[in-house]
Amino acid sequence: MKTEDIARTWYDYFAAKGHERVPSASLISPDPSVLFTIAGMVPFIPYFMGTEKPPYSRAVSVQKCIRTADIEEVGKTARHGTFFQMCGNFSFGDYFKETAIPMAWELLTHPRETDPTTGLRGYGLDPERLWITVYQDDDEAYAIWRDQVGVPETRIQRFGPEDNYWNTGQPGPGGPCSEIYYDRGPAYGIEGGPAADETRYVEIWNLVFMQYRLSAVHSKTEFEVAGPLQNKSIDTGLGLERLAMVLQGVENMYETDQVRPVLDRAAQLAGIKYTSTEDPADPHHANDVRLRMIADHVRSSLMLISDGVRPSNEGGGFVLRRLIRRVILAMRLMGVEQPVFGELVSVSKDAMEGTYPEVGSGFEKIHQTAVKEEQAFLRTISAGTAKLRSAVSSAQTAGAAVTGADAFALHDTYGFPIDLTLEMAAEAGVGVDETRFRELMTEQRERARADAKGKKSGHADTQVYQELRADSPTHFTGYTEHTTESRIRGLLVGGETRNSAAAGEDIELVLDATPFYAEAGGQAPDTGRITGDGFELEVLDVQSPIKGLSVHRARVLSGEVPVGAEALGAIDVRRRLDAEKAHTGTHLIHAALHDVLGPQAVQAGSFNKEGYLRFDFTSEAAMSSAARQELEAAANLAIRDNYAVQTRVTSLEEAQAQGAMMLFGEKYGNEVRMVEINGAWSRELCGGTHVDATAEIGTLALMSEASVGSGNRRVEALVGLDAFHHFAAERTLVNQLTEMLKVPADQVPDRVASTLAKLKDVERELEKLRSAALRAKAGELLSQAVDAGGVDVLAHNAGAVAGADDLRALALDLRGRFGSRAAAVAVAGESKGRPVIVVATTEAAREQGVSAGELVKRACAVLGGGGGGKADLAQGGGQDASKISAALQEVTSAVGQRG
């Protein structure tokens, strides 16, 4: 069946069952907390929650969805894709489990031919190849599957909340669910149902029994149920691509009829053959992964643009831009350098417009958008290629690799992908310091997490900024001014130039002069307000995408903002002053590290913002506790002594002659800005803002010291009021401990150490007692062994145990007591609510064909889990502890039935 026919059958079946046909909602989510529609039920959340009255009691839809959390896995597995279609049938207080479950079974297993009596047709799946999972406590659903539908118990498995309790990931509706899996056959993995192998057993349909209101969701397994929903409802989701994969007999979703044409055309353009391999060891694997990723991303881009998303560096537009650029990069890595996206998206349009006619009627704009974005990225790659050739030439001359700093600059400034850098450098016969590149990328991500609102990646292509800087660089007045009158030179909305912006819009704005510090040298950017005649903006971030240009990311609070207007920029003074304390604090830390560790402790990076700083430095060994205390003391002595902080502009040559410290890899001009603290005690080249004297910092509290990669360490500290609050909290904690332990503050460490030592002694004693009890029990258990075809089988339920280690020790002890006899020992127990089993065999038993690994697999199939091991010793577990006795009986039976 074609995907289009699968969707039509879906609609027809549920329409015949009284469901209202609801068209797909837009991919752009109406919920501001998420970018895209990520599930078929999203448009119906108000109906489930009871905040809106639904216009129908039953509905059916095929919803377009986008998920990008696992974008790096696309193409590598059969399960991951960005765009997908979710078939859903919904009940809003109408029917519940007793109706939803039989309908799902009927549609999946009914023949594909139309029934002349009922007019229904189905998907014709073999009932024997369908497996069911239910929530661990959902006896009702289990009984319906077993008694009403007739699915054997051996093909129904119980899972916990991680697998079989559905929620949106945030407060809202939720409930237990039941999933339907299709067995693809032995060629795809081991038997035993979804609990054993979710590659062989593919989930195709999830039936969610929506009955609870969740007030908080912490994870898949941790959530808070506020109470029942007003009405019990049904929300199901069948993956259209997954079912198409099964019905069309292909290996993965990328080979289905709506996706495969793009894959084939991409392979043709690259002059290679697609082999459908998923084996990483196969020489064709890398290109097969790229082709599958291309097919997925082109279709996703088509559908996003069709729904009004445009490439940008914000939200959904950034996701779209990333998808398009990943396609272009993958094609280049397969040797295709000419523009191809326009052709690939045309192929995707032909495959999709049967289901979505709008992609055909609106294709001219879709095509223009895609081609324009490709051209822009190709220009970026072209500019980056010139810079890379220069870096490669320098590396060849020096007989070294392209530096990690150069590779990072190519990525950060030009958007030049590291994969392309590696390939082009290899073609020239040089390597790349990829380790340092990864370290720099990690540092950038950490900075992004520390200040979640927009970083350098939030800018448009640099050509736009080059044009804005053409007249002159931005004049920074912030060293001496907190407010500056200026003129609006230009503004961008969504990465494109505009003549004006209105209230509510997020913009990027360039002034002729600004007091706002653009993030650089590890110092966080300023925030504040920009006002003018009839308008006001809130500045959220300031970056310098190209040298000499400050770009203010802002939100228009009121009025209309025209280019050319006079404006007053005013920074958040308190935030700036607190940031200056932190920035000067990094200079204190650097100088103090030289005093404590020596001049080899060189700066490797830093970040500071109001109240907080971190400082990375070169060192092979961790600092001792005494060294950390000495470092903190040295910094605070400099604060106490109120050293003067002076800045002056001088030549690079003079600064070097005076021993000024500079950041390795940083490019400096002939004229530099040098910051001095107490003269020669601290001299650094720095463009940031600072306090006038160190006493303004107040105090510095060293929070941590840790490794951040080979040969690099990091210290983190608080300054000013943040440091004071930290010390106050520590004082409160010490007071609480003194009261609890009934000792003076200076005796708290000794008392805690003594208490911990006693606890360890008790734990060791308990372990001895537990082991002794197990050994004592072992002798009594031998009499319980039964003969199973000439092999003694001892199967014992140990009840509640600490873990598998206890069971393993008991099993090995019992096996040893059988000596040279042919024997198999199976010991099971319950640990943390789940069953665990260990099987051990003697050499004589193994000579008769008894394998511990095979016995464990048989037992775990009963327990609803999996396991394995060698012939002499194996272990496993499952989901249902109530079946431990049955699992042990299965071991005994398996030994008796061997051969």
N, C-alpha and C positions, 0 to 999 in steps of 0.2 A: 504494500500500500504506500502511495505517496504521502508525504507529510500533509499536504493539502486535504487528501481524502481522510486521513486520520482525524484531522480537526473537524471535518464535516460530519463524520460518523459520530464524533463526540457530541456535537451540537444536536444532531438529529435524535440521538438516543435520549438525552435528557429533556429535550423539548417534548418528546413523546411521553415523558414522565412528569409533565406539568411544570417544567422549569422555564423561567423567562430568559430569553437569549440576551445577554448583555455584551456589548462590544468592548474590545480591549481599551483600557484607559491609557493615557500617555505614559511614556517611559519616564517623563519628568514627574517626580513625586510631588503631590500637593502638600506633603508633610515637610516642613522646613528642616526637620532633624535628619532627614535622609535625602541624598541626591536623586536617587532613582526609585522607580517601582521595583521592589526586589522580590515580590511574591504575588501570586494571583489574588490573594485575599486582601491586599492593602486597600483597594478602593472600597471594601466593604467593612472596614474596621468600625466606622460609626454605627453601623447596623448591629454588629456583634456587641458593641459596648452599650447599646441602647440610647445613645445620644441623638440618633436620628431614626425616624421610623422608615423602614424600607418600603418601597412601592410595590414589592412583591415578596412572597414568602419563600419562593424557591428561585434560584438563578443558576445559569450556566455561562461560562466564559472561557475564552482562550486568551490569556493575558500576556502581553509582551513584558519581559523582565530583563534587567541588567544587574549583574553582580560582578564586582571587580576585586574583591578581597583576595582571591587566589589567582590573580592575573599571571603571576610568574609560573603557575602550573599549567596554564592553557597549552594544549598540544602534547603535554607529556603523559597525560592519563586520559582515559575514556570518560571521566566524570566531570572534568572542569571545562567550563565555557563562560564567556562573559554575557552574550545575549542568549536567551532561551525563552521558550514559550511554555506557560504553565496552564494546562487544562484544569478547570475547577468546576465542581458542582457544589452549591451552597444551599443551606437551609437556615432560615432565620426564625427559630422557634417553631418550626413545622415538624419535620421528621428528625430522628436521631439515629443512634447506632443500628438499631434493628432494621432500619430501612436502607441506610447508606451502605452498609457492608454487603448485603445481597445484591444491590444494584451494581456495585463495583465488580463483584464476581461475575454477574451476568454479562456485563458489557465486555469484560476481558475474554470470557470463554465462549460467548455466543458466536456461532459461525458468521463468516464475513458476508455470506449471501443473505439477502433480505428474506425474512420469514414471511410467507404469504398470509399468514393468519394475523400476526401482530404488527407486521410492517417494520420490525426491528432488525438491525444487523449489528454485529459486534466485531471484535478483533481476532477471534478464532484462536486464541492462545491455548495450548495444551494445559489442562488443569493440573496434570501431574508435575508440571515444571514451575508451578507457582508456590512460593513460600510466604508465610505470614509472620510478622512480628507484632506484639502488643506490649503495652506498658506493663511493667512488672506486677502492678496491683489490679489491673483491669480484668477481673474475672468475667465481667459481663461480655466484653468484646471477645474474649477467648471462647466463651461458651457459644456465642453466635457463630463464630467461624467454624467451631467443631460440630455443633448440633444442628444449626439451621442451614449452613452452607455445605457442611460435610467435609471440611478439610481435616485430614488425619492429624492427630496430636503431634506426630513425628515431624510435621511440617509447620508447626506453630511454635514460635520461640518468644520468650519474655525478655525484654530489655529494660534498662533503667532510664532515668530522666534524660541522660545525655543523648540517647537515641530516640526515645519514644515519648517525649513530652515536648509539645510545641509551644513557642511563644515568639513574639516579634523581636525579642532582644531588648525590649524596653517596656515600661509599664503599659498594660493593655490587656487584651484578651489572650487566653491560653487554655491548654488542656491536654490530656493524654492523647496519644495517636496510635494508629495501627498502620503498618506499612506493608506493601505488597512487593515481593521480589520475584524476579524471573531467573530461573536456572539456565545459564547459557551452555552448560554441559561440562564434562570432565576435562575438555581441552583447555578450559579457562581457569582451573584451580581445583582445590580439594573439595570433597563433599562435606556436608554438615550444615548446610544452610547459611544464612547471613552471619551467624555467630562465628562461623569458621572462615568465610572468605567472601568479602564484598566485591571482589573482582569477578568471580564466577557468578555470584548471585547479585544481580543488579536491581536496585530499588527503582520501581517505575511509578508507584502511586502511594501517596500518603493521605490517610483519612484522619483528619483532626477532629476530635470531639470537643468542640469549643464550649466550655461550660464554666470557666473560672475567670475572675478579674484579678490580674497580678498587679500589685502595687509597686513592686521593685523587681528588677532582673539583674543579678550580679554575674551570673554565668549560666551555661546550659543546665547545670545541676543545682544551682543555688538561686532561688527566687522566692518571693513572698506572695502568698495567696491572700488577697484581701477578702475574698468571699465569692459566692457563685454569681454568674451573670444573671441578668433578668430572665433570659430564656436560654435553654440548651440549644446549641446550634451546630451545624456541620460545615466544615471548611475542608475541602479536599484539593489535592494538587497532584496531577499526573504530568510528568515531564514529557512533553510532546517529542522532543528530540530523542529521549531514551527509548520511548516506545517505537519511534521510527527506526532506531538502530536495531531493535529486536525484530520488528516486522519486515524490515528490508534485508535482514541477514548480513549486516555490515559489522566491522570490527569496533567502530566507535562513532560518536555523534558527528564527527567531522566528515564522515563518509556518507552521510544521509543526503537525500536528493536536494535539499535546500542549501547545503553547505559544500558538497563535493565539487560542483562546477567551478567555484573560485579556486579550490585547491588544485584542480587539474589545469586551469589556465595559468596559475602561478608556476606550476611545475614546467609547463610548456615554455613560458617566457624565460625560465631559468635554464632550460635545456637539460632537465634532470628527470628521473623517473621516481614516482612515489611508490614505496614498497609496503606501506601499512605496518611497519615494524614498531613495536613498543619496547624493544630490547635495547638498552643503552649500549650494549657491547656490539651491536650491529653497526657496520660502517655507514649505513644509510640513515641511522637513527637521527642524527643532528638535523639533516635536511627534512626528514619526515616531520619532526617536531615543528620546524619552522613553517612548513607548508600547512600543517594543521592549525597553527597559531594564526597564520595569515588568513586562512579561510574564515576562522572565527572572528577575527578583529575587523575584517572588511565588512562582514555582515552586520556586526555590532555598530560600526561607524555609519553604515547606510541607514540603519533604523534610528539611531540617535539624531542624525542630521534631519531625517524625515520628520521627527517629532520636535524640531526647532532648536536643537542644541547646536552651538557653533564653537569652533575651536577657540580656546582662550587659556588663560592661566589661572582661572578661578573655577572651583566646583566642578560641575559636569562638563564644562568646556575644557578643563584641564584633562579630564579622563578621556574625552574624545581625542584631544591632541595627542595624548600618550598612545592611544590605540593606533592612530594613523602613523605615528612615527615609528612604532614598533614594527609595523608592516614594512615600511620603507627600509628600515635597518635590516630586517630579515631578508628582504629581496637583495640588498647590497651584499650581504654575507654569502648569498648564493650566486654572486657575480653579476647581478642586474643593477646597473647604475642609471639607466634612463627612467623617466617618469612612467609609472605603471599603475598608480592608484586609480586614476580615472577609468582605465580599462577594467580593472578588477571589480570596482564598485558597479560598473555596468553589468558585468556577469552576475553579480549578486542581485542586482535589481531584477534581472530576468528570472532568477530562481525564486524570488520572494513576492513578486507582484501578484501572483495568483491568489495568495492569501491576504496580501495587503496592497490593494490597488493604488493606495496613495503614494507608494514609492515610485510607481510608474508615472502618475500624473504630475508629481512634483520633482521629477528626476533632474530637470535642467538645473534647478537651484542646488539640489544635492550634489550633482556632478561639479558645478562651479565651486562650491564650498570645499569639496574634497581636493580638487586639483589645485586650488589656491593654497591650501595648507601644505600640500606636498611640495609645491614650488618654494614656499617659504622655508621649509625644512631643508630642501636641497641646497638653497643658498647658504643656510647655516652650515651644512656639511662642507660646502665648498670653502667657506671662510676658515672653518676648522681644519680642513685638509692642508691649507697653506701653512697654518701654524704648526701642524703636526710634522710636515716635511722639514720645517726649520728645526724642530725638536729632535727629529730623527737624525738630521745632518750633524747637529751638535753631539748627539750620542755616538755617531759613527766616528767623528773626529776624536772624541775622548776615549773611544773603545769601551763605552759603557752602555747602560740601558737608558731608555727614556725615563726621566725621573717621575716619581709618583706625583710630585707637585705639578709638573707639566701636564700629565694625563688628567689630573683633577681640574686644572685651569681650562683645559679643552672641554671637559664635561660641564664645568660650572659656568663658563663664560659663553661658550659656543653651542652648548647642548650636544657636544660631540660624544657619541656613545663609547663606552670603554671597549666593547666588543670590536668596534671598528678600529679603534686605536691599536688594540692588540694585533688584529689581522694585518693592518697596513704596516705596522712596525715589523712584524714577522716577515712580510714580503721584502722589506729593506734589509733584513738580516740582523735586526737588533731586537732586544727584549724591552720589557716595560716593568718598572718597579710597581707591580700590581699590589704588593702588600702595603706599600705606603699609600697608594691610591685608595685602597679600601679603608685604611685608617682615617684618611682625610674625609672620606664619605661618611664614615661613622661619626666623626666629630661634627660634621654638618648636620646629620640627622639628630644628634643630641642637642645641638643648638636649636634645631627646629622644635624638638619636644619641649625644651626649656621655655620657649617663647612661641606658642602654637600659632599665633596670628602672623601668617605670611612671611616668607623669607625671600631670598633672591630668586628662587624658582617661581615666584609670583609675578614675574615681569614678562612682558611681551618680547618679541624678537628685538635684538639690539639695534637694528637699522632704524627703528622708530626713534630711539633715544639718540642715535648719532645725529639725526636731523634736528632734534630739539637742542642739542648741545652746539650745533654748528655756529651760532652767533658768538657764544662765549660760555665758559664754565659757570656753574652756579657759585655765587659768592657766599661763603659760609661766614655768618656773623656771630655764631653762637659762642665763640671764645669770650666775647665781651658783652654780648647782648642776649636778653631773654625774649625780646620782641623786636621785630623788624618790619618796616614798611617796604613793600616791593610790588612787582607786577607779575601777573599770571602769564607765563610764557607759553604754556601749552597744557593740554589735559588729554587723557586717554580713558576710554570706557571699554572694558572687555578687550583690551589690547589694541584698540583702534583709536586713531585721533578723532577728536570731536571739537567743535567750536564752543560748545557750552554743555552744561550738565544741570540736571534738575534735582530737587529735593528727593531723598531716598536712594539716590544712585551711589554706587561705590566707584570711585574714580582714582586715577593716578594723576598727580598734578605737579607741574614744574614751575618754580618761581625764579625770578632773576637773582634774588638774594634771599637767604633763609637763616633763621636762628636754629632750625631743627638739625640735630646731629644725625647723619645717615649711618646706619650700622656699619662699623668697620673696626678693625683692630681688636675684635672681641667685645667691644662696647655695644650694648643694646641701643636701638634708636630712640629718639625722643618721640613723645606724643604731645598733643595739645590742640589748639584751635587756629583756624585761619578764617578771618572775617573780612567783609568788604561791604560795599554799598548794596544792602538788601540780601546778603547771603552769609551763611555761616557753615563751616566744615569742621568735622572732627578728624584730626590726623591720628591714624591708628598705627602707622609704620612709616619709616623712611629708609630707602635703600639707594645704593649708587650702582646701577646696573652697568654703567660705563664710567671710566675715570672722569671726574670733574662735574658729574651731573647728579644732583639730589632729586629723587623722585618720591613725592609724598603720597602714600596710599591713604585715602580719606573717604569719609562718607559725608554726603551733602545733607546737612541737618535742616536747612531751610533756604528758600530762595533759588534763584537761577545763577549759576556761576559761569560767566563768559570769559573766554580767552582775551587777554589784553587788559583786564580789569585791575585796578589797584587793590591791594590786599594787605592785611596786617597779620603776620605770623606770630603766634605767642605759644611758647612751649609750656608744658606742665613743669613748673619750676621745682616743686617738691620732688617729683620723680627724677629730674635732672640732677639735683643736688645729692640725692641718695645714690644715684648711679655714679656720680663723681667720687663719692666715698669708696664705692666698691672698686672703681677703676684704679684709683690711687692705691687701694689696698693690694691689687695685683702687683704693683711696682714694689710695695713693701715686702710682699711674699717673695718676689724674685730676688731682691737684694738680701733678704734674710736667709734664703736658701743657700746663697753663695757663702754667707757667714757660717752656716751650719754644715753644709755638705761639701762646699768648695765650688770653684768656678766651672766644674764639669756639669753642674746642674743647670742646663741651658733651657730656656723657654721653648716649648713645643706647641703652644697654643693656649688660648685663654678665652673666657667669656665672663662678662660682668653686667649686672643690671642692678636696679635699686635693691640694696640690702644684701646682695649675694654675689659671690665670685667663685670661679674655679680657675685653676692654673695647672697646666700640664708642663712637665719638665722631663729631661732625659735623666734616667737613673736605672741601673740594673737591679737594685735591691730595694726592698721596702724600708721605709723609715722606722726606726725603733720608737718605742713609746717615749723614751727620753728625748730623741731627736724631734719628735712632733711637739713636745712641750717646749723645747728650746726654740723651735721655729715660731710658735705662737707667742712666746715671751719676747722674742726679738722684734716681731712686728708691733707688739703693744708698747714696747719701750720706745720705738720710733714715734708712735702716736703720742705717748706721754711727753716726750721731749719736744714735741711741736716743731718738727723740722719744716723749714720753708720749702714749698713746692714751686719751682720756677720753670718757665718754658722760654725757649728762645729758638729762633730760626737761624741756622748756620749752614755751612757747606758740609756735604757728606764727608769730605776729606778731613775737615776739622773735627767732626763728631767722632770719626773713627780714631783719630789721633788722641782724643780725650778718653777713649775706651768706652764709648757709648755702646750699650747692648742693643742688638737688632735681631729681628726674627729671621731665622734661617729660611731661605727661599723667597722672602719678600723682596720685591723690586723697589728700590729707592731712587729718587731723582737726585740731581746735583745739589738741590737745596732741600734740607730736611728740618723737621721740628724735633728738638731735643727737650726732654723733660728731666729735670734734676731734682733730687730730694736730698737735702743736706749735702749739696755739692757732689763730690765724687762717690758718696755712699751708694747712690743710685742714679745712673745716667742711662736713659733709654730713648731710642727714637720712637715717637708716638704721636699720632694725630688726634688722640682722644681728649676729652675734657677732664679736668682734675680740680681737687680742692686747692685752696691757696696755702694751707698749712695742715700738717698731718693730724693735729689735735681735733680738727673738724670731723674726723672719722669716728671719734668717740671710743670705740673698742672693736676688737676683732676676735671672733671665736672660730677656731679651727674645728671643722666638723668631721672631716674624714681624709684619709690618704689611701690610695688604692692604685692598682695597675690598670692601665688602659691600652695594653698592647706591649709587645716585646720591647724592652728598653725604655718604656715611657711610664711615668707615674702621674697621678693627679691628686691635688689637694683641693678641697672645697671649704669655703669659709663664709660666715655671716659678718656683717659690719653694722655699726650704728645701733639703732633701736632693735633691729632684728637680732643682733648679737646679744643685746641686753635681755631680750625676751627669752632667748635660748638659755642664758645663764640662770635666769629666774626660774625657768622650768626645771633645770637640773637641780637647783637648790630645793625646790618643792619635792622633787623625787627623793633626794637624800633625806629630807625631813621625814617623809613617809616611811622610808626604810628604817630609819633610826627608831621610829615609833613601833613599827612592826617587829623588829628584831630586839628591841629593848637594849640597845647599846649606843654609845656615843658615835658621832659621825665618823671619827677616824678609825673605829673598829668595825665598820660595816663590811669592808672587803674581806677581813679575816672571818667574820661570822658567816658571810655568804659562802666563802670557800669551804668552811667547815661543814655547812649544811649540805652542799653539793657532794662533798666527799662521803658523807653519811648516806646520802641517797644512792650513790654508786655502789656502796657496800651492800645496801639492802637489795639493789637490783641484782648484784652478783649472787647474793644468797638465794634470792628467789629463783634465779636461773639454775642454781645447783639443785634446789628442791624440785623444780619442775623436771629437770633431767633425771633425777633420782626416781621421781614418781613414774616417769615414762619407762625407765629401765625395769622398775618393779612390776609394772603392768605387762611388760613384754613377756616375762616368764609365764604369766597367767594366760596370755593370749594364744600361746602355741597350741593349746588343747582345742582351740576353736577352728583349727585348719580342717578343711574338707578335701576329700580326694576328687579331682576332676580329670578323669582320663589318665590317671597315673601321675598327676602333678598335684602336690599339696597346695591349696589356695587358702591364704589367710586374708580375709577381707574384714576390715575393722573401721567402724565409725568412731573417731576420737572425740566427737562433739566440738565444743568451742576451743579453738587453739589460737596462739599468738600469730602464727603464720606458717608458711610452707617449711621453714627450717625445722620446726618441731616435728612435723610429720616426716620429713626426710630422715631425721635422726632416728625416729622410731622405726621407720621402714627398714633402714640399714641394720639396725640392731636385731630386728626380727629375722631378716634374711640371714644374718650371720648365725643365728641359733639353729637354722635348719641344716647347717653344715653342708655335706655333699649331696643331700637329698634334692630332688627336683621340686622346686617350690616357687610360688609367686606370691608376693606380699602386696596388698593394696590397702593403703591407709588414707582415710579421707576425714575432713573436718570443716568447720565453718569459721572463717576469719573475716572480720569486719562485714558480716552479712552475706558473704559470698562463699560458695563451696570451693575447696581446694582438695586435690587428690595427688598422691604420690604412689607409684608402683615400682617395685624392685624385684628382680628375678635372680635365681641362682644359676650357676653355669650349667648344671644338669638340666634345668628347665629350658634354658636357651637352646641346648642341644636337641630338645624335643620340639623346637619351633615356637616357643613362647617368647614374645617380645614385649618388654615394658612399654615401649613407645606406642605400639599398636593398641595395647590394652588401655592406655591413657586416652587415646583418641576415641575409642569406643565409649569409655566412661564419660568423657567430656561432651560427647554428642547427647548423652542423656541429660547432662547438667546444663545444656544450652550454652556451651562455650567451646573452648579448644585447648589443645596442649600438645606436647610431644617430647621427644628425648631419644635416648639410645635404647638398645635392646635390654641393657642391664638396669637402667634407672631412667625414669621419666616422670614428669609432673604436668599438671594442668589445672584448669578451673572452669567456672561457668557462672551462670546467672541465678539458678534456682537451687538453694540449699535444701529445700524440702525433698529433692530427688537424690540425695546422697545414697540412701539405702538402695535405690533402684540402680544407681551407677555402679555400686559395689557388686550388686547381683549380676550386672552386665559383664563385669570382669570375670566373675566365676563362670558364667555361661560361656564366655568367649574362650576361656582356657579349655573347658570341657568339649567345645565344638571344633577345636582346631583340627586342621588337616582333613 
